[in-house]
Structure formats: C-alpha cells, structure tokens
Amino acid sequence: MKPDAEGRHAAGGNTARPGGPGTAPAGRPERTTSVRWALAGLSLSMLLSSLGTSIANVALPTLAQAFGASFQQVQWVVLAYLLAITTLIVSVGRLGDLFGRRRLLLAGILLFTVASVLCGLAPTLWLLIAARAAQGLGAAVMMALTMAFVGETVPKARTGSGMGLLGTTSAIGTALGPSLGGVLVAGLDWRAVFLVNAPLGVVTLLLAHRHLPQDRVREPGRDRARFDHVGTVLLALTLAAYALAMTLGGGSFGALNATLLVAAALGVGLFVRAESRASSPLISLATFRDPLLGAGLVTSALVSTVMMATLVVGPFHLSRALGLDEARVGLALSVGPLVVALASAPAGRIADRWGAPRMTLVGLGAMVAGTLALALLPRTLGVVGYLAPIVVTTLGYAVFQTANNTSVMADVPADRRGVVSGMLNLSRNLGLVTGASAMGAVFALASSAADVATADPGAVATGTRITFAVAATLIVVALTVTAAGRARARHVAHLL
C-alpha cells in the first residue's frame, strides 16, 4: 500500500483519504463527531488501564484478612497486573500491527472487562491473582494500541491534542484509583474494587466498536509478516526477570534479586541475537538507529524514574519531616496527579502550535527547575516549600510526556505504530519500576537511618534533598540525550 501525502498509509474506513469511497469530507460535522467519539473510547481505554494499576493497592489489607494470607502473598494481586503489562506490551503492539489494531483492541477491552468480573467473583486468592494477570494482558493491549490509534483518528496537525487527552485520562485514572478504591472497600467490600470496571468496560467496548476506523485491508498477493514467537518469549522472560529483581525483597537487595538481574542481562543478549537473525523481528534492531526514537525512549525511562521518586519520597517527607497527618498527606500527594490531569490536554494543544520537539525541551527544563528547588529549598518553608516545586516538576512532566509521545509517534509508519507505542509505554513502565527500587534505595541511604519510617525529621529532610539532587541530575542527562538525538537527526538529514 502506497503512503499518502504525509508519508502515512491510508487505512480503510474512517481513515481513508478525504474524498475517497465511503468517507465524508474532512470538514463535515459527522466526521468531527465520529473522531470525538473515537477519542472518547480511546480515552476510556487509557483510563481503565491506569485505574487498574492504582485501585487495587488500597484493598491489600482487606484481601489479606479475607483470604487469611500474608502481605507477601496478597502483593501478587498488584504484581501480577504490572508484570503482565510490562512483559507483553511490546508484543501485543506488534500483534496489532500484523493482524489489525481494531480487532485486537476490541479483544483487549473485552478481556479486561471479563477478567474484572472474574476478579470480583474469585473464591480464592490464587484465582484472583490469575484473573489479575488476565486483566493485565487486556490492559497491555489497551495501553499499547490507544496511542497507535491516535495517528489513525486525529489529523496530524492535532496529534498533540490527542496525546494530551490520553495523558489527562491516564493521570485521572492513576489519581482516582486510591480514593475510589477506598470508598468502595469501605462502603461495599473488596470485590467492588474490581467489579466497578465492568460497566465502564462495556461502554468502552461499545464506543470502540462503533467509532474506531476499520483495520487496513491487505493488498492481494502481499505476504503478511510473521509474528516473532522466539523474540516474544525472550523479551517477556527478560522483562519479567528485571521487573521481579526490582520489586521483590521489600526494599532489600538480596541473592534472589542479583540472580534475577543476571538473568535479565543474559536475556538481553539472547534477545538481541535472536532479533538480528529473525526474518520478521519483534523489534527491528534498525529501529534504534533512529536518533529521535532512541532519545525519546531513553528520556521517557529517565523521566519516569524521577517521577516515581516523588511517589516514594513524598509520603515520608510529608509525614516525618513536615509532621502532616494521614489525611493531609493524602491531600498533598494528590496535587501532582491533579496538575498532570489539568495540564496534559493544554500541553497537547501547545505542542501542536509550537512544535513537539521544542515543548519536549521546555518540559524537561521545568523538571530540572522543580527537582533542583526540591533539593535546595530548606525544610523551614513547610508544605508550601515542598508543593510549589512539585507543581513545577509535574507540570514539566505533563508537557514533556505529551510532547515526547507526539514527537516519537509523528512519523512512525502505519505498520509499526503498535510496536513503537508499546515500546514507549514499556520505557515508561521500566522507569517506574526502576525508580521505585533505585530512588527508594538512594532515599534510604541518604537518610542514614535503619528504618526511614521511624527516622527523625532532619534525617528524612536530608534524604529528600539528596534524592532530588540525584533526580535533577537524571533530568539533565535526559536533556543531554534529547539534544544529542536532535543533533544527530539533523546530521543524518543533511547527509541524505
């Protein structure tokens, strides 16, 4: 199929060229309405998958009591979901590229909805964990393909706005999860935490089925690329080993964690070797020669690592260093997600107007300023001295995330959007996993306390300052990587 004037492949249904058979002219109200409803379905998909990540945590104590299980056992309710997303998100993106993103996204929404019901009806803990893994697979499909669909439903000039809308709903889902979960557990029981997804899933499925563009039809006689089973298994095992190495052990790093890290390193080597020999690789190694894509993935991981530091350090700093009670800690922690939810959509419109590359740098610059302020401002400034830099940091994150996603996805060929979208989501997830472990370790070491939860206020404040000094350094590295990627891209373009 030949690319259209923008270098993208025409895709049947609503994404055919203006004036083509069966399509309305781009300016018609029914076309605009269809795009809006399609974006509504995609936004709900992102909302549900992010809600599933955060809503179950608050129910863990209740689950431990209900099933007579230990905390180490019930934490697998959260880990199973996260592991399924992390290990499979790139693979399902590639499956969508090969076999049709629309039908796979519909299947993912259906699986997520059915699995949510099974979670709510699970009679034993291990059946609940198995259902959560299935729910995570559905969420992986939804996360990987929603960003890929933006390029097929929104005009290129408004890609940033579409990405910003997805960023808003993702932040709303993450922020809403703990509070909604707490209300449901207190007012009903733990089963409602999972069953609440069912009606939302049905609505999302209906919107997606009705308004998403049809999958592209293969040209007669053109062979379909084969799915890379070996690469898929190797990547899944490698990512699982790394994620487990970063999450098991309750904050301590032991022999099991080291063994899993070694296994992950070996897995990377085997995966690279397998992909270099595969006729249709899951991830073409040539992909990483694209300087803009490589820089976008690296900076996404670095920025997510820093953002996880705010979630790891924040509760201890607010309670121990500033002396807030639990209710006020919860309110203070909601400021960051609220800023992201409010800022992502406007950030998308700004990226469309001023250019995603420029706004990527602006977002990173704001994050440097915010994290440096957290590292330098004295504890005597109180809550305002902590929250003001957090607002600047999360505002920068909202701008960066929207602009970076827009920049990376802008010129991806239609037949690779799913896998690249999956790689973007994977880089973010790996950053979050790494941040929870690595930045938590930095905080604990910098606090010089055997137990941060009982450390004196001065030690916690010192730990906070040092941790955010490290965070600021990571963002400076991200800025350097971004600038280097842009310079290399310009050099390559000049040679061509």
Secondary structure, DSSP 8 states (H G I E B T S, - for coil): --B-TTS-B--SGGGS-TTSTT---TTSHHHHHHHHHHHHHHHHHHHHHHHHHHSSGGGHHHHHHHHT--HHHHTHHHHHHHHHHHHHHHHHHHHHHHH-HHHHHHHHHHHHHHHHHHHHH-SSHHHHHHHHHHHHHHHHHHHHHHHHHHHHHS-GGGHHHHHHHHHHHHHHHHHHHHHHHHHHHHHS-THHHHHTHHHHHHHHHHHHHHHS-------TT-------HHHHHHHHHHHHHHHHHHHTTTT---HHHHHHHHHHHHHHHHHHHHHHH-SS-SS-GGGGG-HHHHHHHHHHHHHHHHHHHHHHHHHHIIIIIS---HHHHHHHHTHHHHHHHHHHHHHHHHHHHH-HHHHHHHHHHHHHHHHHHHHHS-GGGHHHHHHHHHHHHHHHHHHHHHHHHHHHHTT--GGGHHHHHHHHHHHHHHHHHHIIIIIHHHHHHHHT-S-GGG--HHHHHHHHHHHHHHHHHHHHHHHHHHHHHHHHHHHHHHH-
